[in-house]
Amino acid sequence: MNRTSYIIGREEGKQEGLEEGIEKGVEQGIETGRRKGVVEFLEAQLVAKFGPLPAESLDKLRQLPDAELARLGLALLTAPALADLGL
């Protein structure tokens, strides 16, 4: 391999790496935004049903894994009290 081919190959590799990094960053940003929207929606539903939420409940809500957020979204429909949701 001559020097020119090496330099071109290295530059192409850098470009591919940059493009992959940008793509992963965009995907992470979309996922972060989606999660934030779900948490904000659930928070609004909880406030509408139970009134202002204690800070501790908000902290717990914001730290729940995605699967728990989905469970909470269904459970809050029938829960008689905030405590019944584990918040």
C-alpha positions as CSV (number, residue, x, y, z in Angstrom):
1,M,0.0,0.0,0.0
2,N,1.4,3.3,-0.9
3,R,1.3,6.4,1.3
4,T,-1.6,8.1,-0.7
5,S,-3.8,5.0,-0.4
6,Y,-3.0,4.8,3.3
7,I,-4.0,8.5,3.8
8,I,-7.2,8.1,1.8
9,G,-8.1,4.9,3.6
10,R,-7.5,6.6,7.0
11,E,-9.6,9.6,6.1
12,E,-12.5,7.4,4.8
13,G,-12.3,5.5,8.1
14,K,-12.5,8.7,10.1
15,Q,-15.5,9.8,8.1
16,E,-17.3,6.5,8.7
17,G,-16.6,6.7,12.4
18,L,-17.9,10.3,12.5
19,E,-21.1,9.3,10.7
20,E,-21.6,6.3,13.1
21,G,-21.1,8.6,16.1
22,I,-23.5,11.2,14.8
23,E,-26.1,8.5,14.1
24,K,-25.8,7.0,17.6
25,G,-26.0,10.5,19.1
26,V,-29.2,11.3,17.2
27,E,-30.7,7.9,18.3
28,Q,-29.8,8.6,21.9
29,G,-31.3,12.1,21.7
30,I,-34.5,10.8,20.3
31,E,-34.8,8.1,23.0
32,T,-34.1,10.7,25.7
33,G,-36.7,13.0,24.3
34,R,-39.3,10.2,24.1
35,R,-38.6,9.2,27.7
36,K,-38.9,12.8,28.9
37,G,-42.3,13.1,27.1
38,V,-43.6,9.9,28.7
39,V,-42.5,11.0,32.2
40,E,-44.1,14.5,31.7
41,F,-47.3,12.9,30.5
42,L,-47.5,10.5,33.4
43,E,-46.7,13.4,35.8
44,A,-49.6,15.4,34.4
45,Q,-52.0,12.5,34.7
46,L,-50.9,11.8,38.3
47,V,-51.4,15.4,39.2
48,A,-54.8,15.5,37.6
49,K,-55.9,12.4,39.6
50,F,-54.2,12.9,42.9
51,G,-53.2,16.6,43.1
52,P,-49.8,18.0,43.6
53,L,-47.1,15.3,43.9
54,P,-44.6,15.2,46.7
55,A,-41.0,15.8,45.6
56,E,-40.1,12.2,46.6
57,S,-42.8,10.8,44.3
58,L,-41.5,13.0,41.4
59,D,-38.0,11.7,42.0
60,K,-39.2,8.1,42.0
61,L,-41.2,8.7,38.8
62,R,-38.2,10.2,37.0
63,Q,-36.0,7.3,37.9
64,L,-38.3,4.5,36.9
65,P,-37.1,2.2,34.1
66,D,-39.1,2.3,30.9
67,A,-41.0,-0.9,31.6
68,E,-42.1,0.5,34.9
69,L,-43.3,3.7,33.3
70,A,-45.5,1.6,31.0
71,R,-46.9,-0.4,34.0
72,L,-47.5,2.8,35.9
73,G,-49.4,4.3,33.0
74,L,-51.9,1.4,33.1
75,A,-52.0,1.1,36.9
76,L,-52.8,4.8,37.5
77,L,-56.2,4.3,35.7
78,T,-57.5,2.2,38.6
79,A,-55.3,3.1,41.6
80,P,-57.3,4.7,44.4
81,A,-54.3,6.4,45.9
82,L,-50.8,7.5,45.0
83,A,-49.3,5.1,47.5
84,D,-50.9,2.2,45.6
85,L,-48.6,3.0,42.7
86,G,-45.4,2.8,44.8
87,L,-44.8,6.5,44.5
